[in-house]
Structure formats: C-alpha cells, structure tokens
Amino acid sequence: MTAQQAIEEARSRGIVLTPAGATLRFLGPKGALSKELKRELVRHKPEILVLLRGDPTYPCVRCETFAFHEADTVCYWCRKVRREA
Ligand SMILES: [Zn+2]
C-alpha cells in the first residue's frame, strides 16, 4: 500500500486524517481503523503528513474542525449529531 492508497482507504472508511505537528491524528467511526490500516498509516506517516499539507482543503462547514478535499462538506461527527438530534 502506498501513502496515497492508505489515505484513500482511510477516507473510504470515514476516517479523517489530521496533521498535528509531527504526528498524525485519525478520527473516525469505532472499529473503522483496522490493525493493518493503522500499520500502513504509521509506516507512511511522514509522507502522509506531506500529502495532507500539500492538498487544498476546505473545512467542515459546521464545526470547521476537519478538512476535506471538496468544498461544502459536513464531517462525520456533525452528520452524526444532526441525525441523532
Ligand atoms: Zn464538522
């Protein structure tokens, strides 16, 4: 798995990757991050951080905490809150 594939795999599972200094934070639905995927993300961490920083991103339109490639996106967490409200 390449760094780009690991990012795409994480996103397809609803996991949001956020660069935080030299570390990478993953936030997503419980159980979405498999042991294998986590290993790939950690293995490619330096490259993933570069890829994430180089991407044009748009914040979640509701909380502005998470970034996406597409404009006007609502993050998993905000969607979850809205559904339960
Ligand atoms: Zn949000």
PDB file of the backbone (N, CA, C, O) and the ligand in Angstrom, with CONECT records:
HET     ZN  A 101       1
ATOM      1  N   MET A   1       0.844  -1.201   0.000  1.00  0.00           N
ATOM      2  CA  MET A   1       0.000   0.000   0.000  1.00  0.00           C
ATOM      3  C   MET A   1       0.879   1.252   0.000  1.00  0.00           C
ATOM      4  O   MET A   1       1.808   1.365   0.800  1.00  0.00           O
ATOM      5  N   THR A   2       0.583   2.180  -0.893  1.00  0.00           N
ATOM      6  CA  THR A   2       1.332   3.436  -0.892  1.00  0.00           C
ATOM      7  C   THR A   2       0.706   4.407   0.104  1.00  0.00           C
ATOM      8  O   THR A   2      -0.380   4.166   0.630  1.00  0.00           O
ATOM      9  N   ALA A   3       1.404   5.495   0.349  1.00  0.00           N
ATOM     10  CA  ALA A   3       0.878   6.506   1.272  1.00  0.00           C
ATOM     11  C   ALA A   3      -0.474   7.019   0.764  1.00  0.00           C
ATOM     12  O   ALA A   3      -1.421   7.171   1.537  1.00  0.00           O
ATOM     13  N   GLN A   4      -0.551   7.282  -0.543  1.00  0.00           N
ATOM     14  CA  GLN A   4      -1.797   7.805  -1.121  1.00  0.00           C
ATOM     15  C   GLN A   4      -2.931   6.788  -0.984  1.00  0.00           C
ATOM     16  O   GLN A   4      -4.069   7.153  -0.687  1.00  0.00           O
ATOM     17  N   GLN A   5      -2.613   5.516  -1.202  1.00  0.00           N
ATOM     18  CA  GLN A   5      -3.629   4.473  -1.074  1.00  0.00           C
ATOM     19  C   GLN A   5      -4.097   4.352   0.374  1.00  0.00           C
ATOM     20  O   GLN A   5      -5.279   4.134   0.640  1.00  0.00           O
ATOM     21  N   ALA A   6      -3.156   4.497   1.306  1.00  0.00           N
ATOM     22  CA  ALA A   6      -3.520   4.411   2.723  1.00  0.00           C
ATOM     23  C   ALA A   6      -4.469   5.550   3.093  1.00  0.00           C
ATOM     24  O   ALA A   6      -5.423   5.355   3.846  1.00  0.00           O
ATOM     25  N   ILE A   7      -4.197   6.744   2.555  1.00  0.00           N
ATOM     26  CA  ILE A   7      -5.070   7.902   2.811  1.00  0.00           C
ATOM     27  C   ILE A   7      -6.460   7.627   2.243  1.00  0.00           C
ATOM     28  O   ILE A   7      -7.470   7.867   2.903  1.00  0.00           O
ATOM     29  N   GLU A   8      -6.496   7.121   1.013  1.00  0.00           N
ATOM     30  CA  GLU A   8      -7.788   6.874   0.370  1.00  0.00           C
ATOM     31  C   GLU A   8      -8.569   5.770   1.082  1.00  0.00           C
ATOM     32  O   GLU A   8      -9.788   5.856   1.231  1.00  0.00           O
ATOM     33  N   GLU A   9      -7.862   4.750   1.511  1.00  0.00           N
ATOM     34  CA  GLU A   9      -8.508   3.657   2.237  1.00  0.00           C
ATOM     35  C   GLU A   9      -9.109   4.189   3.541  1.00  0.00           C
ATOM     36  O   GLU A   9     -10.237   3.849   3.897  1.00  0.00           O
ATOM     37  N   ALA A  10      -8.351   5.020   4.242  1.00  0.00           N
ATOM     38  CA  ALA A  10      -8.849   5.587   5.495  1.00  0.00           C
ATOM     39  C   ALA A  10     -10.099   6.425   5.233  1.00  0.00           C
ATOM     40  O   ALA A  10     -11.090   6.314   5.954  1.00  0.00           O
ATOM     41  N   ARG A  11     -10.044   7.265   4.192  1.00  0.00           N
ATOM     42  CA  ARG A  11     -11.184   8.144   3.891  1.00  0.00           C
ATOM     43  C   ARG A  11     -12.409   7.346   3.498  1.00  0.00           C
ATOM     44  O   ARG A  11     -13.534   7.709   3.841  1.00  0.00           O
ATOM     45  N   SER A  12     -12.185   6.242   2.766  1.00  0.00           N
ATOM     46  CA  SER A  12     -13.325   5.440   2.333  1.00  0.00           C
ATOM     47  C   SER A  12     -14.022   4.791   3.526  1.00  0.00           C
ATOM     48  O   SER A  12     -15.192   4.416   3.440  1.00  0.00           O
ATOM     49  N   ARG A  13     -13.296   4.661   4.641  1.00  0.00           N
ATOM     50  CA  ARG A  13     -13.892   4.100   5.862  1.00  0.00           C
ATOM     51  C   ARG A  13     -14.451   5.173   6.784  1.00  0.00           C
ATOM     52  O   ARG A  13     -14.931   4.868   7.876  1.00  0.00           O
ATOM     53  N   GLY A  14     -14.392   6.420   6.352  1.00  0.00           N
ATOM     54  CA  GLY A  14     -14.926   7.507   7.165  1.00  0.00           C
ATOM     55  C   GLY A  14     -13.955   8.030   8.201  1.00  0.00           C
ATOM     56  O   GLY A  14     -14.339   8.739   9.130  1.00  0.00           O
ATOM     57  N   ILE A  15     -12.681   7.670   8.030  1.00  0.00           N
ATOM     58  CA  ILE A  15     -11.664   8.142   8.965  1.00  0.00           C
ATOM     59  C   ILE A  15     -11.092   9.466   8.452  1.00  0.00           C
ATOM     60  O   ILE A  15     -10.737   9.593   7.281  1.00  0.00           O
ATOM     61  N   VAL A  16     -11.013  10.440   9.348  1.00  0.00           N
ATOM     62  CA  VAL A  16     -10.458  11.741   8.991  1.00  0.00           C
ATOM     63  C   VAL A  16      -9.031  11.816   9.507  1.00  0.00           C
ATOM     64  O   VAL A  16      -8.782  11.623  10.697  1.00  0.00           O
ATOM     65  N   LEU A  17      -8.100  12.096   8.610  1.00  0.00           N
ATOM     66  CA  LEU A  17      -6.693  12.212   8.970  1.00  0.00           C
ATOM     67  C   LEU A  17      -6.353  13.683   9.137  1.00  0.00           C
ATOM     68  O   LEU A  17      -6.560  14.491   8.232  1.00  0.00           O
ATOM     69  N   THR A  18      -5.828  14.015  10.307  1.00  0.00           N
ATOM     70  CA  THR A  18      -5.498  15.408  10.584  1.00  0.00           C
ATOM     71  C   THR A  18      -4.038  15.529  10.979  1.00  0.00           C
ATOM     72  O   THR A  18      -3.615  14.899  11.948  1.00  0.00           O
ATOM     73  N   PRO A  19      -3.245  16.329  10.248  1.00  0.00           N
ATOM     74  CA  PRO A  19      -1.868  16.533  10.672  1.00  0.00           C
ATOM     75  C   PRO A  19      -1.844  17.392  11.928  1.00  0.00           C
ATOM     76  O   PRO A  19      -2.494  18.437  11.975  1.00  0.00           O
ATOM     77  N   ALA A  20      -1.113  16.971  12.931  1.00  0.00           N
ATOM     78  CA  ALA A  20      -0.991  17.726  14.179  1.00  0.00           C
ATOM     79  C   ALA A  20       0.488  17.781  14.537  1.00  0.00           C
ATOM     80  O   ALA A  20       1.001  16.910  15.239  1.00  0.00           O
ATOM     81  N   GLY A  21       1.162  18.805  14.050  1.00  0.00           N
ATOM     82  CA  GLY A  21       2.608  18.905  14.233  1.00  0.00           C
ATOM     83  C   GLY A  21       3.278  17.765  13.507  1.00  0.00           C
ATOM     84  O   GLY A  21       3.063  17.573  12.310  1.00  0.00           O
ATOM     85  N   ALA A  22       4.095  17.000  14.227  1.00  0.00           N
ATOM     86  CA  ALA A  22       4.801  15.885  13.603  1.00  0.00           C
ATOM     87  C   ALA A  22       3.991  14.602  13.698  1.00  0.00           C
ATOM     88  O   ALA A  22       4.438  13.552  13.237  1.00  0.00           O
ATOM     89  N   THR A  23       2.816  14.676  14.284  1.00  0.00           N
ATOM     90  CA  THR A  23       2.012  13.467  14.435  1.00  0.00           C
ATOM     91  C   THR A  23       0.775  13.522  13.545  1.00  0.00           C
ATOM     92  O   THR A  23       0.394  14.567  13.018  1.00  0.00           O
ATOM     93  N   LEU A  24       0.179  12.368  13.405  1.00  0.00           N
ATOM     94  CA  LEU A  24      -0.993  12.230  12.556  1.00  0.00           C
ATOM     95  C   LEU A  24      -2.121  11.726  13.434  1.00  0.00           C
ATOM     96  O   LEU A  24      -1.998  10.701  14.105  1.00  0.00           O
ATOM     97  N   ARG A  25      -3.225  12.464  13.421  1.00  0.00           N
ATOM     98  CA  ARG A  25      -4.375  12.027  14.208  1.00  0.00           C
ATOM     99  C   ARG A  25      -5.385  11.352  13.303  1.00  0.00           C
ATOM    100  O   ARG A  25      -5.650  11.838  12.203  1.00  0.00           O
ATOM    101  N   PHE A  26      -5.952  10.247  13.743  1.00  0.00           N
ATOM    102  CA  PHE A  26      -7.035   9.634  12.982  1.00  0.00           C
ATOM    103  C   PHE A  26      -8.289   9.653  13.835  1.00  0.00           C
ATOM    104  O   PHE A  26      -8.279   9.242  14.995  1.00  0.00           O
ATOM    105  N   LEU A  27      -9.358  10.134  13.242  1.00  0.00           N
ATOM    106  CA  LEU A  27     -10.644  10.173  13.930  1.00  0.00           C
ATOM    107  C   LEU A  27     -11.671   9.533  13.023  1.00  0.00           C
ATOM    108  O   LEU A  27     -11.739   9.846  11.835  1.00  0.00           O
ATOM    109  N   GLY A  28     -12.462   8.644  13.572  1.00  0.00           N
ATOM    110  CA  GLY A  28     -13.463   8.035  12.718  1.00  0.00           C
ATOM    111  C   GLY A  28     -14.378   7.129  13.502  1.00  0.00           C
ATOM    112  O   GLY A  28     -14.262   7.014  14.722  1.00  0.00           O
ATOM    113  N   PRO A  29     -15.289   6.486  12.799  1.00  0.00           N
ATOM    114  CA  PRO A  29     -16.228   5.590  13.454  1.00  0.00           C
ATOM    115  C   PRO A  29     -15.481   4.475  14.178  1.00  0.00           C
ATOM    116  O   PRO A  29     -14.429   4.018  13.731  1.00  0.00           O
ATOM    117  N   LYS A  30     -16.042   4.053  15.289  1.00  0.00           N
ATOM    118  CA  LYS A  30     -15.430   2.982  16.065  1.00  0.00           C
ATOM    119  C   LYS A  30     -15.244   1.722  15.209  1.00  0.00           C
ATOM    120  O   LYS A  30     -16.168   1.279  14.527  1.00  0.00           O
ATOM    121  N   GLY A  31     -14.047   1.164  15.259  1.00  0.00           N
ATOM    122  CA  GLY A  31     -13.785  -0.065  14.528  1.00  0.00           C
ATOM    123  C   GLY A  31     -13.417   0.137  13.068  1.00  0.00           C
ATOM    124  O   GLY A  31     -13.113  -0.827  12.364  1.00  0.00           O
ATOM    125  N   ALA A  32     -13.442   1.398  12.601  1.00  0.00           N
ATOM    126  CA  ALA A  32     -13.153   1.662  11.185  1.00  0.00           C
ATOM    127  C   ALA A  32     -11.670   1.478  10.880  1.00  0.00           C
ATOM    128  O   ALA A  32     -11.293   1.114   9.766  1.00  0.00           O
ATOM    129  N   LEU A  33     -10.849   1.732  11.872  1.00  0.00           N
ATOM    130  CA  LEU A  33      -9.409   1.649  11.659  1.00  0.00           C
ATOM    131  C   LEU A  33      -8.916   0.242  12.022  1.00  0.00           C
ATOM    132  O   LEU A  33      -8.799  -0.106  13.197  1.00  0.00           O
ATOM    133  N   SER A  34      -8.635  -0.547  11.000  1.00  0.00           N
ATOM    134  CA  SER A  34      -8.154  -1.904  11.249  1.00  0.00           C
ATOM    135  C   SER A  34      -6.683  -1.866  11.642  1.00  0.00           C
ATOM    136  O   SER A  34      -5.995  -0.866  11.438  1.00  0.00           O
ATOM    137  N   LYS A  35      -6.217  -2.968  12.206  1.00  0.00           N
ATOM    138  CA  LYS A  35      -4.819  -3.060  12.612  1.00  0.00           C
ATOM    139  C   LYS A  35      -3.898  -2.873  11.410  1.00  0.00           C
ATOM    140  O   LYS A  35      -2.872  -2.198  11.491  1.00  0.00           O
ATOM    141  N   GLU A  36      -4.292  -3.492  10.287  1.00  0.00           N
ATOM    142  CA  GLU A  36      -3.482  -3.414   9.066  1.00  0.00           C
ATOM    143  C   GLU A  36      -3.400  -1.969   8.555  1.00  0.00           C
ATOM    144  O   GLU A  36      -2.329  -1.472   8.209  1.00  0.00           O
ATOM    145  N   LEU A  37      -4.570  -1.313   8.521  1.00  0.00           N
ATOM    146  CA  LEU A  37      -4.587   0.057   8.003  1.00  0.00           C
ATOM    147  C   LEU A  37      -3.786   0.975   8.923  1.00  0.00           C
ATOM    148  O   LEU A  37      -3.057   1.848   8.450  1.00  0.00           O
ATOM    149  N   LYS A  38      -3.918   0.786  10.210  1.00  0.00           N
ATOM    150  CA  LYS A  38      -3.183   1.621  11.152  1.00  0.00           C
ATOM    151  C   LYS A  38      -1.673   1.441  10.946  1.00  0.00           C
ATOM    152  O   LYS A  38      -0.904   2.401  11.009  1.00  0.00           O
ATOM    153  N   ARG A  39      -1.273   0.202  10.701  1.00  0.00           N
ATOM    154  CA  ARG A  39       0.139  -0.071  10.474  1.00  0.00           C
ATOM    155  C   ARG A  39       0.634   0.662   9.218  1.00  0.00           C
ATOM    156  O   ARG A  39       1.729   1.224   9.210  1.00  0.00           O
ATOM    157  N   GLU A  40      -0.173   0.648   8.177  1.00  0.00           N
ATOM    158  CA  GLU A  40       0.201   1.341   6.934  1.00  0.00           C
ATOM    159  C   GLU A  40       0.283   2.855   7.157  1.00  0.00           C
ATOM    160  O   GLU A  40       1.200   3.518   6.673  1.00  0.00           O
ATOM    161  N   LEU A  41      -0.683   3.378   7.888  1.00  0.00           N
ATOM    162  CA  LEU A  41      -0.699   4.824   8.136  1.00  0.00           C
ATOM    163  C   LEU A  41       0.526   5.241   8.936  1.00  0.00           C
ATOM    164  O   LEU A  41       1.130   6.280   8.669  1.00  0.00           O
ATOM    165  N   VAL A  42       0.887   4.423   9.920  1.00  0.00           N
ATOM    166  CA  VAL A  42       2.050   4.742  10.755  1.00  0.00           C
ATOM    167  C   VAL A  42       3.331   4.603   9.930  1.00  0.00           C
ATOM    168  O   VAL A  42       4.252   5.410  10.055  1.00  0.00           O
ATOM    169  N   ARG A  43       3.377   3.565   9.084  1.00  0.00           N
ATOM    170  CA  ARG A  43       4.558   3.322   8.263  1.00  0.00           C
ATOM    171  C   ARG A  43       4.815   4.481   7.293  1.00  0.00           C
ATOM    172  O   ARG A  43       5.961   4.862   7.057  1.00  0.00           O
ATOM    173  N   HIS A  44       3.747   5.025   6.744  1.00  0.00           N
ATOM    174  CA  HIS A  44       3.876   6.107   5.757  1.00  0.00           C
ATOM    175  C   HIS A  44       3.677   7.488   6.368  1.00  0.00           C
ATOM    176  O   HIS A  44       3.514   8.472   5.646  1.00  0.00           O
ATOM    177  N   LYS A  45       3.690   7.561   7.686  1.00  0.00           N
ATOM    178  CA  LYS A  45       3.326   8.820   8.348  1.00  0.00           C
ATOM    179  C   LYS A  45       4.014  10.072   7.786  1.00  0.00           C
ATOM    180  O   LYS A  45       3.326  11.046   7.479  1.00  0.00           O
ATOM    181  N   PRO A  46       5.347  10.080   7.641  1.00  0.00           N
ATOM    182  CA  PRO A  46       5.988  11.315   7.147  1.00  0.00           C
ATOM    183  C   PRO A  46       5.458  11.732   5.773  1.00  0.00           C
ATOM    184  O   PRO A  46       5.229  12.914   5.519  1.00  0.00           O
ATOM    185  N   GLU A  47       5.269  10.754   4.898  1.00  0.00           N
ATOM    186  CA  GLU A  47       4.777  11.055   3.554  1.00  0.00           C
ATOM    187  C   GLU A  47       3.315  11.506   3.594  1.00  0.00           C
ATOM    188  O   GLU A  47       2.919  12.427   2.879  1.00  0.00           O
ATOM    189  N   ILE A  48       2.529  10.853   4.429  1.00  0.00           N
ATOM    190  CA  ILE A  48       1.114  11.219   4.552  1.00  0.00           C
ATOM    191  C   ILE A  48       0.986  12.657   5.053  1.00  0.00           C
ATOM    192  O   ILE A  48       0.147  13.414   4.565  1.00  0.00           O
ATOM    193  N   LEU A  49       1.814  13.031   6.021  1.00  0.00           N
ATOM    194  CA  LEU A  49       1.766  14.404   6.545  1.00  0.00           C
ATOM    195  C   LEU A  49       2.054  15.405   5.426  1.00  0.00           C
ATOM    196  O   LEU A  49       1.399  16.442   5.330  1.00  0.00           O
ATOM    197  N   VAL A  50       3.029  15.090   4.590  1.00  0.00           N
ATOM    198  CA  VAL A  50       3.371  15.976   3.463  1.00  0.00           C
ATOM    199  C   VAL A  50       2.206  16.044   2.486  1.00  0.00           C
ATOM    200  O   VAL A  50       1.839  17.125   2.026  1.00  0.00           O
ATOM    201  N   LEU A  51       1.624  14.891   2.170  1.00  0.00           N
ATOM    202  CA  LEU A  51       0.499  14.846   1.233  1.00  0.00           C
ATOM    203  C   LEU A  51      -0.690  15.645   1.766  1.00  0.00           C
ATOM    204  O   LEU A  51      -1.321  16.398   1.023  1.00  0.00           O
ATOM    205  N   LEU A  52      -0.991  15.479   3.050  1.00  0.00           N
ATOM    206  CA  LEU A  52      -2.132  16.175   3.639  1.00  0.00           C
ATOM    207  C   LEU A  52      -1.913  17.681   3.634  1.00  0.00           C
ATOM    208  O   LEU A  52      -2.842  18.450   3.385  1.00  0.00           O
ATOM    209  N   ARG A  53      -0.692  18.096   3.910  1.00  0.00           N
ATOM    210  CA  ARG A  53      -0.408  19.540   3.955  1.00  0.00           C
ATOM    211  C   ARG A  53      -0.410  20.155   2.568  1.00  0.00           C
ATOM    212  O   ARG A  53      -0.744  21.328   2.401  1.00  0.00           O
ATOM    213  N   GLY A  54      -0.030  19.351   1.559  1.00  0.00           N
ATOM    214  CA  GLY A  54       0.051  19.868   0.199  1.00  0.00           C
ATOM    215  C   GLY A  54      -1.298  19.942  -0.487  1.00  0.00           C
ATOM    216  O   GLY A  54      -1.434  20.576  -1.533  1.00  0.00           O
ATOM    217  N   ASP A  55      -2.297  19.296   0.097  1.00  0.00           N
ATOM    218  CA  ASP A  55      -3.622  19.258  -0.523  1.00  0.00           C
ATOM    219  C   ASP A  55      -4.396  20.538  -0.269  1.00  0.00           C
ATOM    220  O   ASP A  55      -4.335  21.090   0.830  1.00  0.00           O
ATOM    221  N   PRO A  56      -5.115  21.014  -1.257  1.00  0.00           N
ATOM    222  CA  PRO A  56      -6.049  22.096  -0.978  1.00  0.00           C
ATOM    223  C   PRO A  56      -7.213  21.507  -0.192  1.00  0.00           C
ATOM    224  O   PRO A  56      -7.793  20.504  -0.609  1.00  0.00           O
ATOM    225  N   THR A  57      -7.555  22.101   0.914  1.00  0.00           N
ATOM    226  CA  THR A  57      -8.627  21.541   1.737  1.00  0.00           C
ATOM    227  C   THR A  57      -9.632  22.608   2.139  1.00  0.00           C
ATOM    228  O   THR A  57      -9.342  23.805   2.149  1.00  0.00           O
ATOM    229  N   TYR A  58     -10.795  22.140   2.462  1.00  0.00           N
ATOM    230  CA  TYR A  58     -11.879  23.001   2.893  1.00  0.00           C
ATOM    231  C   TYR A  58     -12.361  22.481   4.235  1.00  0.00           C
ATOM    232  O   TYR A  58     -12.502  21.270   4.411  1.00  0.00           O
ATOM    233  N   PRO A  59     -12.617  23.372   5.186  1.00  0.00           N
ATOM    234  CA  PRO A  59     -13.069  22.893   6.497  1.00  0.00           C
ATOM    235  C   PRO A  59     -14.513  22.417   6.455  1.00  0.00           C
ATOM    236  O   PRO A  59     -15.292  22.814   5.588  1.00  0.00           O
ATOM    237  N   CYS A  60     -14.854  21.555   7.413  1.00  0.00           N
ATOM    238  CA  CYS A  60     -16.247  21.162   7.612  1.00  0.00           C
ATOM    239  C   CYS A  60     -17.073  22.439   7.756  1.00  0.00           C
ATOM    240  O   CYS A  60     -16.700  23.338   8.510  1.00  0.00           O
ATOM    241  N   VAL A  61     -18.181  22.522   7.043  1.00  0.00           N
ATOM    242  CA  VAL A  61     -18.961  23.761   7.047  1.00  0.00           C
ATOM    243  C   VAL A  61     -19.654  24.011   8.389  1.00  0.00           C
ATOM    244  O   VAL A  61     -20.116  25.122   8.647  1.00  0.00           O
ATOM    245  N   ARG A  62     -19.730  23.000   9.234  1.00  0.00           N
ATOM    246  CA  ARG A  62     -20.418  23.205  10.518  1.00  0.00           C
ATOM    247  C   ARG A  62     -19.459  23.462  11.665  1.00  0.00           C
ATOM    248  O   ARG A  62     -19.606  24.452  12.382  1.00  0.00           O
ATOM    249  N   CYS A  63     -18.470  22.581  11.853  1.00  0.00           N
ATOM    250  CA  CYS A  63     -17.589  22.739  13.012  1.00  0.00           C
ATOM    251  C   CYS A  63     -16.223  23.312  12.646  1.00  0.00           C
ATOM    252  O   CYS A  63     -15.508  23.808  13.516  1.00  0.00           O
ATOM    253  N   GLU A  64     -15.852  23.247  11.359  1.00  0.00           N
ATOM    254  CA  GLU A  64     -14.568  23.743  10.879  1.00  0.00           C
ATOM    255  C   GLU A  64     -13.375  23.063  11.553  1.00  0.00           C
ATOM    256  O   GLU A  64     -12.270  23.606  11.581  1.00  0.00           O
ATOM    257  N   THR A  65     -13.615  21.875  12.091  1.00  0.00           N
ATOM    258  CA  THR A  65     -12.545  21.149  12.762  1.00  0.00           C
ATOM    259  C   THR A  65     -11.821  20.238  11.794  1.00  0.00           C
ATOM    260  O   THR A  65     -10.603  20.082  11.881  1.00  0.00           O
ATOM    261  N   PHE A  66     -12.557  19.634  10.869  1.00  0.00           N
ATOM    262  CA  PHE A  66     -11.966  18.663   9.959  1.00  0.00           C
ATOM    263  C   PHE A  66     -11.911  19.215   8.541  1.00  0.00           C
ATOM    264  O   PHE A  66     -12.764  19.995   8.118  1.00  0.00           O
ATOM    265  N   ALA A  67     -10.878  18.783   7.819  1.00  0.00           N
ATOM    266  CA  ALA A  67     -10.688  19.305   6.469  1.00  0.00           C
ATOM    267  C   ALA A  67     -10.989  18.242   5.423  1.00  0.00           C
ATOM    268  O   ALA A  67     -10.746  17.052   5.622  1.00  0.00           O
ATOM    269  N   PHE A  68     -11.531  18.715   4.294  1.00  0.00           N
ATOM    270  CA  PHE A  68     -11.882  17.817   3.193  1.00  0.00           C
ATOM    271  C   PHE A  68     -11.384  18.381   1.880  1.00  0.00           C
ATOM    272  O   PHE A  68     -11.028  19.555   1.781  1.00  0.00           O
ATOM    273  N   HIS A  69     -11.368  17.516   0.870  1.00  0.00           N
ATOM    274  CA  HIS A  69     -10.947  17.964  -0.456  1.00  0.00           C
ATOM    275  C   HIS A  69     -12.046  18.735  -1.160  1.00  0.00           C
ATOM    276  O   HIS A  69     -11.773  19.617  -1.973  1.00  0.00           O
ATOM    277  N   GLU A  70     -13.269  18.408  -0.852  1.00  0.00           N
ATOM    278  CA  GLU A  70     -14.394  19.053  -1.510  1.00  0.00           C
ATOM    279  C   GLU A  70     -14.926  20.174  -0.631  1.00  0.00           C
ATOM    280  O   GLU A  70     -14.972  20.057   0.593  1.00  0.00           O
ATOM    281  N   ALA A  71     -15.325  21.257  -1.274  1.00  0.00           N
ATOM    282  CA  ALA A  71     -15.921  22.366  -0.534  1.00  0.00           C
ATOM    283  C   ALA A  71     -17.310  21.953  -0.053  1.00  0.00           C
ATOM    284  O   ALA A  71     -17.918  21.032  -0.597  1.00  0.00           O
ATOM    285  N   ASP A  72     -17.804  22.645   0.972  1.00  0.00           N
ATOM    286  CA  ASP A  72     -19.162  22.439   1.483  1.00  0.00           C
ATOM    287  C   ASP A  72     -19.409  21.015   1.977  1.00  0.00           C
ATOM    288  O   ASP A  72     -20.486  20.460   1.759  1.00  0.00           O
ATOM    289  N   THR A  73     -18.423  20.427   2.635  1.00  0.00           N
ATOM    290  CA  THR A  73     -18.583  19.084   3.175  1.00  0.00           C
ATOM    291  C   THR A  73     -18.886  19.171   4.671  1.00  0.00           C
ATOM    292  O   THR A  73     -18.348  20.018   5.384  1.00  0.00           O
ATOM    293  N   VAL A  74     -19.755  18.281   5.121  1.00  0.00           N
ATOM    294  CA  VAL A  74     -20.050  18.192   6.552  1.00  0.00           C
ATOM    295  C   VAL A  74     -19.362  16.941   7.077  1.00  0.00           C
ATOM    296  O   VAL A  74     -19.516  15.866   6.497  1.00  0.00           O
ATOM    297  N   CYS A  75     -18.612  17.059   8.155  1.00  0.00           N
ATOM    298  CA  CYS A  75     -17.833  15.932   8.658  1.00  0.00           C
ATOM    299  C   CYS A  75     -18.725  14.839   9.269  1.00  0.00           C
ATOM    300  O   CYS A  75     -19.902  15.055   9.562  1.00  0.00           O
ATOM    301  N   TYR A  76     -18.133  13.694   9.443  1.00  0.00           N
ATOM    302  CA  TYR A  76     -18.828  12.552  10.016  1.00  0.00           C
ATOM    303  C   TYR A  76     -19.489  12.907  11.349  1.00  0.00           C
ATOM    304  O   TYR A  76     -20.633  12.532  11.605  1.00  0.00           O
ATOM    305  N   TRP A  77     -18.762  13.628  12.184  1.00  0.00           N
ATOM    306  CA  TRP A  77     -19.262  13.919  13.527  1.00  0.00           C
ATOM    307  C   TRP A  77     -20.476  14.838  13.481  1.00  0.00           C
ATOM    308  O   TRP A  77     -21.446  14.627  14.209  1.00  0.00           O
ATOM    309  N   CYS A  78     -20.424  15.855  12.627  1.00  0.00           N
ATOM    310  CA  CYS A  78     -21.569  16.766  12.521  1.00  0.00           C
ATOM    311  C   CYS A  78     -22.774  16.056  11.916  1.00  0.00           C
ATOM    312  O   CYS A  78     -23.911  16.311  12.312  1.00  0.00           O
ATOM    313  N   ARG A  79     -22.527  15.162  10.952  1.00  0.00           N
ATOM    314  CA  ARG A  79     -23.625  14.417  10.357  1.00  0.00           C
ATOM    315  C   ARG A  79     -24.279  13.537  11.416  1.00  0.00           C
ATOM    316  O   ARG A  79     -25.500  13.392  11.459  1.00  0.00           O
ATOM    317  N   LYS A  80     -23.427  12.947  12.280  1.00  0.00           N
ATOM    318  CA  LYS A  80     -23.894  12.053  13.326  1.00  0.00           C
ATOM    319  C   LYS A  80     -24.781  12.823  14.307  1.00  0.00           C
ATOM    320  O   LYS A  80     -25.849  12.348  14.694  1.00  0.00           O
ATOM    321  N   VAL A  81     -24.331  14.007  14.702  1.00  0.00           N
ATOM    322  CA  VAL A  81     -25.089  14.831  15.651  1.00  0.00           C
ATOM    323  C   VAL A  81     -26.433  15.190  15.055  1.00  0.00           C
ATOM    324  O   VAL A  81     -27.462  15.122  15.727  1.00  0.00           O
ATOM    325  N   ARG A  82     -26.417  15.581  13.755  1.00  0.00           N
ATOM    326  CA  ARG A  82     -27.652  16.001  13.124  1.00  0.00           C
ATOM    327  C   ARG A  82     -28.655  14.857  13.051  1.00  0.00           C
ATOM    328  O   ARG A  82     -29.857  15.052  13.228  1.00  0.00           O
ATOM    329  N   ARG A  83     -28.129  13.642  12.782  1.00  0.00           N
ATOM    330  CA  ARG A  83     -29.013  12.501  12.666  1.00  0.00           C
ATOM    331  C   ARG A  83     -29.672  12.160  13.994  1.00  0.00           C
ATOM    332  O   ARG A  83     -30.831  11.750  14.040  1.00  0.00           O
ATOM    333  N   GLU A  84     -28.912  12.336  15.078  1.00  0.00           N
ATOM    334  CA  GLU A  84     -29.433  11.953  16.395  1.00  0.00           C
ATOM    335  C   GLU A  84     -30.293  13.053  17.007  1.00  0.00           C
ATOM    336  O   GLU A  84     -31.040  12.803  17.953  1.00  0.00           O
ATOM    337  N   ALA A  85     -30.191  14.269  16.473  1.00  0.00           N
ATOM    338  CA  ALA A  85     -30.917  15.397  17.064  1.00  0.00           C
ATOM    339  C   ALA A  85     -32.402  15.320  16.738  1.00  0.00           C
ATOM    340  O   ALA A  85     -33.171  16.187  17.153  1.00  0.00           O
TER     341      ALA A  85
HETATM  342 ZN    ZN A 101     -17.983  19.040  11.484  1.00  0.00          ZN2+
END
